[in-house]
Amino acid sequence: MASTELGTRLKYFRQMHQLTQTELADKLHVSRQTVSSWETGRNQPDIATITQLATLYSRSVDDLLLDTATTANGPTKQFARPSLTLPTVLFGILIVERVTQFSTFPAFYWIDFLILLLIILIGNLLIARRHLSVWTSRVHWIGLTGFALLSFISGSLNVFDMGFGLMTTCQFSGLVVAIVLVRKYWQFRSVKVR
């Protein structure tokens, strides 16, 4: 293993926990220059320090030493940033349906609520781009799960009040999100099992 790969992983985990080099150095009782030398690959921490880092980051020593959690270019599937593509496309579809469909006020309220939920998810992802953490990722996946359930529920319960266009859009949106969630779950399990 090249020391630059270890340095890249150490830097990634430090940034993921929103620590500066100085803050990490204070926690480990070393100098900031020592932390910098680990991250640039000039030096490597000893096994006791790696154990301290693993405990601090709530990771196994293998995650820090082996290429199981990150690569030289950043996070792999397990820690990948959620994509903006799905919520943005769904947002566009719901806006178009909201504007072009003729329906009842309760149906429009459901669509407005789903649009608001997507706006919140997109905002969360924009925050996550600057401050990736486990929390923002969980909020994203929980929000998408809620969106899928609410889309199915609103499309099914309001089938006669919504009209065919809005009902189909709601149910189709929920189905697409459910498929994406199941796919991501199986990808996560396959990475975790290895």
C-alpha positions as CSV (number, residue, x, y, z in Angstrom):
1,M,0.0,0.0,0.0
2,A,1.4,3.4,-0.9
3,S,1.6,5.9,1.9
4,T,-0.3,8.4,-0.2
5,E,-3.3,6.1,-0.3
6,L,-3.3,5.9,3.5
7,G,-2.8,9.7,3.7
8,T,-5.8,10.2,1.3
9,R,-8.0,8.0,3.5
10,L,-6.9,9.7,6.7
11,K,-7.6,13.1,5.2
12,Y,-11.0,11.9,3.9
13,F,-12.1,10.6,7.3
14,R,-10.8,13.8,9.0
15,Q,-12.8,16.0,6.7
16,M,-15.9,13.7,7.0
17,H,-15.8,14.4,10.7
18,Q,-15.4,18.1,10.0
19,L,-12.1,18.4,11.9
20,T,-9.2,20.6,11.0
21,Q,-5.7,19.3,11.1
22,T,-5.1,21.3,14.3
23,E,-8.2,19.9,16.0
24,L,-7.2,16.4,15.1
25,A,-3.7,17.0,16.3
26,D,-5.0,18.3,19.7
27,K,-7.1,15.2,20.1
28,L,-4.2,12.9,19.4
29,H,-1.6,15.0,21.3
30,V,0.6,15.4,18.2
31,S,1.5,18.5,16.2
32,R,-0.4,19.8,13.2
33,Q,2.6,19.2,11.1
34,T,2.6,15.5,12.1
35,V,-1.0,15.2,10.9
36,S,-0.1,17.0,7.7
37,S,2.8,14.7,7.0
38,W,0.5,11.7,7.4
39,E,-2.0,13.1,4.9
40,T,0.6,14.0,2.4
41,G,2.3,10.6,2.6
42,R,5.6,11.8,4.0
43,N,5.2,9.8,7.2
44,Q,2.8,7.2,8.5
45,P,1.2,7.0,11.9
46,D,2.2,4.1,14.2
47,I,-0.3,1.3,15.0
48,A,-1.3,2.9,18.3
49,T,-2.2,6.1,16.6
50,I,-4.1,4.3,13.8
51,T,-6.1,2.5,16.6
52,Q,-6.8,5.9,18.2
53,L,-7.9,7.3,14.8
54,A,-10.2,4.3,14.2
55,T,-11.8,4.8,17.6
56,L,-12.2,8.5,17.0
57,Y,-13.8,8.0,13.6
58,S,-15.9,5.0,14.7
59,R,-14.3,2.8,12.1
60,S,-12.4,-0.4,12.1
61,V,-8.6,-0.3,11.7
62,D,-9.2,-2.2,8.4
63,D,-11.2,0.8,7.1
64,L,-8.3,3.1,7.7
65,L,-5.6,0.8,6.4
66,L,-7.2,-1.1,3.6
67,D,-8.9,0.3,0.5
68,T,-12.4,-0.8,1.6
69,A,-13.9,2.5,2.4
70,T,-12.2,5.0,0.1
71,T,-10.0,5.2,-2.9
72,A,-7.3,7.6,-3.9
73,N,-10.0,9.7,-5.6
74,G,-12.4,9.8,-2.7
75,P,-15.3,7.8,-1.3
76,T,-16.5,4.6,-3.0
77,K,-20.1,3.3,-3.1
78,Q,-20.4,2.9,0.7
79,F,-19.6,6.6,1.4
80,A,-20.6,8.1,-2.0
81,R,-22.5,11.3,-1.9
82,P,-26.1,11.0,-2.9
83,S,-26.9,12.3,-6.3
84,L,-29.0,15.3,-7.1
85,T,-30.3,13.8,-10.3
86,L,-33.3,11.8,-9.0
87,P,-34.8,14.5,-6.8
88,T,-34.2,17.2,-9.4
89,V,-35.9,15.1,-12.2
90,L,-38.8,14.3,-9.9
91,F,-39.1,17.9,-8.9
92,G,-39.3,18.9,-12.6
93,I,-41.9,16.2,-13.4
94,L,-44.1,17.2,-10.4
95,I,-43.9,20.9,-11.3
96,V,-44.9,20.2,-14.9
97,E,-47.8,18.0,-13.7
98,R,-48.9,20.6,-11.2
99,V,-49.0,23.3,-13.9
100,T,-50.5,21.3,-16.7
101,Q,-53.1,19.0,-15.0
102,F,-56.6,20.0,-14.1
103,S,-57.6,18.5,-10.7
104,T,-59.1,19.2,-7.3
105,F,-57.6,21.3,-4.6
106,P,-56.8,18.3,-2.3
107,A,-54.9,16.7,-5.2
108,F,-52.9,19.9,-5.7
109,Y,-52.2,20.1,-2.0
110,W,-50.7,16.6,-2.1
111,I,-48.6,17.5,-5.2
112,D,-47.5,20.7,-3.4
113,F,-46.5,18.7,-0.3
114,L,-44.5,16.3,-2.4
115,I,-42.8,19.2,-4.2
116,L,-41.9,20.8,-0.8
117,L,-40.5,17.5,0.3
118,L,-38.3,17.3,-2.8
119,I,-37.1,20.9,-2.2
120,I,-36.1,20.0,1.3
121,L,-34.2,16.9,0.0
122,I,-32.4,19.0,-2.7
123,G,-31.5,21.6,0.0
124,N,-30.1,18.8,2.2
125,L,-28.0,17.5,-0.7
126,L,-26.7,20.9,-1.5
127,I,-25.6,21.2,2.2
128,A,-24.1,17.7,2.0
129,R,-21.9,18.7,-0.9
130,R,-20.0,21.0,1.4
131,H,-20.4,19.0,4.7
132,L,-20.7,15.3,4.0
133,S,-21.7,13.4,7.1
134,V,-23.6,10.3,8.0
135,W,-26.5,12.5,9.2
136,T,-27.0,14.3,5.8
137,S,-26.9,10.9,4.0
138,R,-29.4,9.4,6.4
139,V,-31.7,12.4,6.0
140,H,-31.5,12.0,2.3
141,W,-32.4,8.2,2.3
142,I,-35.1,8.6,4.9
143,G,-36.6,11.5,3.0
144,L,-36.6,9.5,-0.3
145,T,-38.3,6.6,1.5
146,G,-40.9,9.0,2.9
147,F,-41.4,10.5,-0.6
148,A,-41.9,7.0,-2.1
149,L,-44.4,6.0,0.6
150,L,-46.3,9.3,0.4
151,S,-46.4,9.1,-3.4
152,F,-47.9,5.7,-3.3
153,I,-50.4,6.6,-0.6
154,S,-51.5,9.9,-2.2
155,G,-51.9,8.2,-5.6
156,S,-53.9,5.3,-4.1
157,L,-56.1,7.1,-1.6
158,N,-57.0,10.0,-3.8
159,V,-57.4,8.0,-7.0
160,F,-60.8,9.4,-7.8
161,D,-60.1,12.9,-6.5
162,M,-56.8,13.4,-8.4
163,G,-57.6,12.5,-11.9
164,F,-55.7,10.0,-13.9
165,G,-52.7,12.2,-14.8
166,L,-51.8,13.2,-11.2
167,M,-52.5,9.7,-9.8
168,T,-50.3,8.1,-12.4
169,T,-47.5,10.6,-11.8
170,C,-47.7,10.1,-8.0
171,Q,-47.6,6.3,-8.3
172,F,-44.9,6.3,-11.0
173,S,-42.7,8.7,-9.0
174,G,-43.1,6.5,-5.9
175,L,-42.3,3.4,-7.9
176,V,-39.1,4.9,-9.4
177,V,-37.9,6.0,-6.0
178,A,-38.6,2.6,-4.5
179,I,-36.6,0.9,-7.3
180,V,-33.7,3.3,-6.7
181,L,-33.8,2.7,-2.9
182,V,-33.8,-1.1,-3.3
183,R,-31.0,-0.9,-5.8
184,K,-28.9,1.3,-3.4
185,Y,-29.7,-1.1,-0.5
186,W,-28.4,-4.1,-2.4
187,Q,-25.3,-2.2,-3.5
188,F,-24.6,-1.2,0.1
189,R,-25.1,-4.7,1.3
190,S,-22.7,-6.1,-1.3
191,V,-20.0,-3.6,-0.3
192,K,-20.5,-4.3,3.4
193,V,-20.4,-8.1,3.0
194,R,-17.0,-8.0,1.2
